[in-house]
Amino acid sequence: MKDLRWTRVAQATTVFVLALPSIVMAQTSKCEINDGSPYQVNGGKQYVLAAASSRRPDEIPKHLANAIRVLTDNAERIGNEAGRQWVLVRTFSQFLQQDGAPYIMQRGKMGYSTNPQGMQNVLLALDSAASAVERLMPQCTSTIQPYRSRFFTEIHNKFVAAINADQNDSASFYAHLEQQVAANDPRTWNDLSAVFQKQNKTDSAMTAMTKIIELSGTDTLYKKIKQQSRYNLAVIMLTKAESDSGEAKDKGIKAGRALLEDYLKESPGEAAATQALGRALRLSGDTAAVKAIFGDMVSNPDRFTDIQLFEAASNAAASGRDAEAAKLFEGGLKKNPYHRVALLNLSNVLFQLKDAERLGPVSLRLIEVDPNSADTWRMHAGYWQLRQRAETDAVRKKAFGDSTLAAIAARDKVNPRVTVFLAAKSGTSYQVQGTVNNESEKPGSWTIKFELLDVAGAVVATKDVAVGPVDPGSSATFSLKVEAPKAIAYRYAPVK
């Protein structure tokens, strides 16, 4: 009766977008940039000031173009590189502040004498000049930073609007623009990570998460996205490791475990990371540590969500710790009593434990939730089989044997067979997707009557789904999505 495989109830990685607070950076010494000499630097400054004070919009780009011309023509002869780059920062910033200003402009219109027909990315130019000042005068970092932050924030807000509207191409465009103006800002890589996850570019998302962790350092401003990146990256690594082998498998498990341990050092006892660490420990073969992790979850189930408990239960069962798995499944089912996968896997564990008393009500609830599944009736047959094996009274033993055969017959005669492969909340909605297999010798059409349930098992929404006609030996998919904020599970009436 051992189930063919454990159906993992994994915590999905989160696309996390950070709101942007203002940043105040410590300045170790006084920033004094000479922007008054030589004459080219001073001339550039005067043009920038003229642009800033001009009341005629058409004059502003002319002043700024003059500033770039005097600052870039024969730049090698200007003896004050920090001052030159500083005035360029201010010039590029004013170009970008104009109403409707493009991020890419023709070089000649900007004042460049070299390659005037070429195109110049103004954000990259701003980033290059700002980086030069920071390199030459590190004490001026906090003076330079607002010039980056202004445009980063503006672009980030456009990114957020695009990704929230599922405009993934636009979101990608803005995230890559952020990279041009703030390539060393963890928030840039956080937005890139969100884009890559939306695009299912897992390797790129992993690279972005690694950059977030690396660039965040110990700055508390970035703790939230750093921790989220640690968790997401660890989950991806462990998932990949489960399908890898040899050195790649060991390396992935080790890296995922290290990330989760680092996470829990900064956020002790956090439920999702604790559950994920249990998975990493199981994969690494550290049975003593696994026992400690599962023991805490068994003792304190209220600290964890239903999904976290189900995931931990699956890990425990896969480790051969059926008793702990049963308790974890039961803890999760107190929070979500009609979760089909959890009911099926708990049935399997209880069968392995030969615990007919606990298996009986679980298998009956599974029939209530998923009556047209062969797995459902297989587990119900297992319940009666345990009763038969344990019974000493001949009459009752025969009756239990008959019930076992009846459940097996029901399993073999199920038609149509319903298989649900997705059941989950989606915002304030609940969605179910699956297939219907026609096991008969003639075409069939059916209506599946779904009920969506809240945490107490009460019906909060209903939906009828028509499927068919389905040819003999063929299958058809179905899908439903219902607005039901309180729904956390489903059940459907027997389909005949």
N, C-alpha and C positions, 0 to 999 in steps of 0.2 A: 504493500500500500504506500510505499515511500513515494512522495511527490516527485515528478520528473525534475523539477528545479524550483528553487525558491524565487518567488516573485518579489523582487526588491522594491520597497517603497522608499525611493530615494528623495532626499531634500534637494530640490532643484537649485542650481546656482542662481544668484540674484543679479539682475541688471540694476546697479545701484548708481544713482546720479546725485552728486553732492551739491547742496546749496552753497553759494560762494560768500563766505564772510570776508570782511576786510582783513588785510594782513599788515601787521606792524612788525617790521624786522629790526632786530637790535643793530645798532651802529657802533662799532668798536672805537672809531676815532672820527674826528671832524672831517666832513667831505667839503673840500674847497677846490672846485674845478676852475681853472683859469680859462674863461671864455672871452677875454678881452684882448688877447694878442696871440700870434701876430695879426696883421691886419686882415688876413683872410678869415680867421676865426671870428674876429670882431665884426667884420662885414657880414658874415653869415648870421651872426646874432642879431644885428640890426635889421636885416631882412625878416627874420623870424618875428622880431618884435613888431615890425611894421605890419606883417600879416595878421598878427594877433589883435592889433588895434584898428585894423581897417574896417570901415563900415560898408565897403563895396565888395560883395562876394566875388566879382570877376577879377578884382585886383589881388586877392589872396593867393591863388596858385601862381601868379606872376612873381610875387615876392618870394614865395617858397622855392620856385624854380631858380631864382637868382641866388638864393642861399645855397642850394645844392651845387650850382655852377661854381661859385667861388670856393666851396669846400672840397670839390672833387677834381677840378682842373689842376693838374700838377700837384696832386695831394702829397706826393713824396717830398715836396719842398716846404711843406708847412711843418714847422718845428714843434707844434703842440698837438700831438695825436689825441690825447685824452680830451682836450678842449674841442678839437675838430669833431670827434665822434659824439661828444655830448650835444653839440649844436645840431648835428645830424639827427640824433634821437628826437630832439624837439621839432625839427623840420618834418620828419616822416610822421610824427604824431599829429602835427597840424594838417598834413595832407589827408590823413585818415579821418580827421574830425569833421571834414567838410560834409555837408548834407549830400547823401547819395554817393559818397566817395567810393570808387572801386578799390578792391584789394590789389589789382594788377593794373599798371599804367604803362603807357609808352614812355621810354626813357627820355626821349627828346623833350616831351611835354613836362617832364619833371625837372629838367635843367641839366641833364647829363650831356656832355659833349661826345663821349665815346659811345659807339653803337646806338645812336639816337633812334633808330627804327626798331630796336629791340624792345622787349617787354620787361618790366621790373615788378617783382612781387614786393609790395610796400611793407607787408608784414615781415617778410624775411629781411628786408633792409633794416627795419626797426630792430629786429632781434639781433642782427649782426652788429649794429652800432651799439646797442645796449650791452651786448656781451663784451665788446671791446672796452667800453668804459669800466665795466665790472672787473675785467682782467687787469687793466692798467691801474685802477684805483678801487680795490675791493671795499674800502671804507665807504664808497658811494653806492653800494648795492641798494640800500633803502631809498636813496634818492631816485635811482633808476626804476625801481620796482613798480611804482604807480603807472609808468608809461606802458609797461607790459600789461599790468593788471587791468587797466581801462579797457583795452581791446580784447583781452582774454575774456573778461566778464561779458562784454557785448556779444562776442561770438558764442560763448557758452550759453547765454540765454537763448540765442537762436537754435543752438544744438538741442537744448532741452525741449523747446517748442516742437522741433522736428521729430525727435525720437518719441515724444509723448503722442504725437499724431501718427506714429508708424510710418513716417516719411523717411525711410532708412537711407535713401540716397542723399537726401539733404543733410541728415544727421551725420553721415560719413563725411560729407564735404566740410561741414563746420568743425567736426572733431579734428580733421587734418589741418584745417586753418589754425586751430588752437596750437597744434604741434609746431606750426611755423613761428608763432609769437612766444610760445612758452614751452619749449621742448623738455625742459627740466622740471616742470611742475607736475607733481603726481596727479593733479586733477585732470590734466590733459590726457594722461594715459588711462585714467579712470573712464573718461568719455570714449576714448578709443576702444577700450575693453568692452564697453556697452555696445558699441557699434559692431565689433567683431562677433560678439555673442548673438546679436540679432541676425547677423549674416551667416551664422553657423561656421565661422572660421575659428575653430577651436585652438589651433596652434598659435594664431595671431593673438587671440584673447589671452592665452597663457603667457605669451611674451609681454603683453601689456600689463598683466597682473604682476609679473616679476618686476617690471619697471616701477610700478606703484610702490611695491614693498621696498625696493632699493632706494628710490628717491625720497620716500616719506621719512626715513631715518627715525629719529625720536621726537619729531615735531608733533605735538598733541593736536594741532589743527587737522592733521591728516590721519589721525588714529582710526577713525571710522572706516574710511576707504581702505586703509592698510589692512585692518582686521578682516574686512569683507573679502579683500583680495586673497589673503592667506587662506580663508575658508574655501572660497570658490576654487582656487588653484589646487588645494589639497583634494577636494572632492573630484575634480577632473582627473588628477593624477591617479587617485585610487581606482577610479572607474576604468581608466586605461590599463592600469596594472592588472586588473582582474582578467583582462583578455590577452595580456602579454605573457611572455615566458622568459625563463632564464634571467640574464643580467638586467634586461630592460624591466622586467617585473619587479625584481628586488630593488632596483634604483628608484622606480616610481613609488613603491611602498615606503621606502626610507625617506624620500623627499616629502611625501604627503604627511607622514607621521611627524616629521620635524616641523613642518608648517603648523600643524594643529597643536603641537606642544608649545610652540612659540606663541600661538594665539591664546592658549589657556594660561600662559604666564601673565599676559596682560589683562585677560578677562577670565579669571578663575571661575570654574563651575558653569560657564555658559553652556546651555543645554545642547544646541545644535553641534557645536564643536566637540563637546564631550561624546555625543553619540557617534560623530564621524571618527573621533580618535579610537573608539571601540572597534570600528570597522578596520582601521589601519592596524591596530594591535592584533586583531584576528588574522589579517592577511600576513602579518610579519611572523606569526607563530608564537607571540609572547603570551602564553596562556595565563601566566600569573597576573599580568597587567590587564588582560581581558576580563578575568574574574573580578578584579577590583572595579573596573569600569561598569560592568554589568551589575555588580552588587549595589553600586550607588544608584543606578537607575531603577533597580527592583525595589530598593528601600525608599526612594524618593520619587515615585512616578509623577507626582503633581508638578514637579519642576519642568517636566518635558511635555512636548506636544504629542498628539496621537501619532503623527507621522514619524517623529523621532523614536518613539517607543517601538513602533512597528519595524523600523529600520534596525534598531538594536536587536529586536527579537529575531529578525532574519539572520543577523550576524551570529547571534548566540546559537541558533539552530544549525547554521552551517558549520559552527565549531563543535557540534555534538553536545551542546549544553542545553538539552531539551527542557529540563525543568525550569531553568532560568528563562528560556525562550517563551515557555507557556505563560509565566508570570508577566513577562514584558508585553506579550500580545494581549493578555487580559487587562493589563493596565491601560493600554492604548484603546481597547474596546470599551472601556468605561467612558472614554471621551468621545468615541465615534463607534457606537455599537453595531452599525450596519455596514462597516467597511468590508467589502467582499473579499479582497485579497487577504486581509488579516484573518477573517473567519476561515478561509480555506487553509491558510498556513497553520493557524492554531489547531484546526481539525487534524491536520497531518501530524503535528507535534504530539497532540494528545493520543493519537493512535500509536505512535512510537512508544509513548509512556504507558500504553495499555490502560488508559484512564477513561473507561467507558462512561463513568458518572459525569465527568466534566464534558466529554465529547458529545453526549446526547443533545443537550440544548444548543450547543454550537452548530451541530450539523443541521438541526431543525431550523435555526435562524438562517443558515446558508441556503436552505431550500426556499425560505421565504424571500431571500434577496435575489437568488440566481437559479430559478427552478429549471431552466432549459439548458443547463450545463452538465455534461457527463461527469466532470470532476465533482460537482455537488453530490450527485447520486453515488459516486464511488466512495466518497467519505461517509455518506449515510450507510452504505453497505458495510463499511469498516466498523461503524459503531455497533451494528447488530452482530457482526462477526466477533467482536470483543465480548459482547454479552453471551454469545453462544459458547465461546471457549471457556468462559469463567463459570458457566452454569453447570450444576451437578444434577439437578432434577431433570429427568429424561423428557418429560412433557414440555417443560419450559425450554429446554435445550433445543427440541425440535421446532418449537414455535419461533425461537430466535433464528434458527437456521432458515426457516421459511421466510422470515422477514429479510434476512440477508439476500436470499435468492430474489425476492421481490424487488429489492433496491437495485440489484444487479440488472434485473430485467428492465427496470425503469431507466437505468443508465443506457442500456443498449437500444431502447426504443425511443429515446428523446428525439423529437423532430418537430420543428427545426431546432438545430443546436445554435444557441446564442453565445457568442464570445465577446466580452467587453475588453477592449485593450486600452481604453482611456476613460477615466472618471475623475474629475477634478474641478475645483473652483476656478473660475476665470473672472477676476474682479468681483462684481456682485452677482455674477451669473454662475450656473453650474452646467458643466458639459459632460456628455457621455458619447463615446464613439465605439463602434464594434462591428461585428459581422454576423450574418445569419446564414447557416449552412443548411441546404435542403438535402436531407438524407433519404428522401423517399424516391419513388420511381416515376413521379409525375410533378409537373410544375406546381408551385405553391406561392400564395401571397398571404401575408400575415400583418396584424397590427399589434405592436408591442406597447403595452400600457405601463408607462413609467410613473413612479411616485418618487419625489425628491424629499429627503428627510432631514430634520434638524438634529441637534445633539441629543435630544431626548427620544428620537425616533418618530416624532410627529411629522405628518405630511404637511409640507409647506408649498408644494407645487405639484402639478401633474402634467403629463404630456403623452399623447398618443403618437406613435411613429409607425407609418405604413412602410412595409418592405415587400418588394416583389413586383411582378412575378419573378420567381427564382427557378431556373431550370433544375431538373434532377441532377444531384451530384455537384451542383454549383453553389456559389455563395454570393451574397450581396452585402455591401456596407450600409451602415446607418449612422446618423449623427443627430444629436439634439443639443440645444443650448437654451437654457431657460433662465430668465431673471429671477433669482431666488437667493437673496443675500444670506439667509440663514441655513441654506442647504449645505450639508457636508457629506451626504451619501445618497444612494438610490436603492430602489428595488423595483422589480417588475412582476406583473401577474403572469402565471403560466401561459405560454403561447402554444396554441394547438391549431 
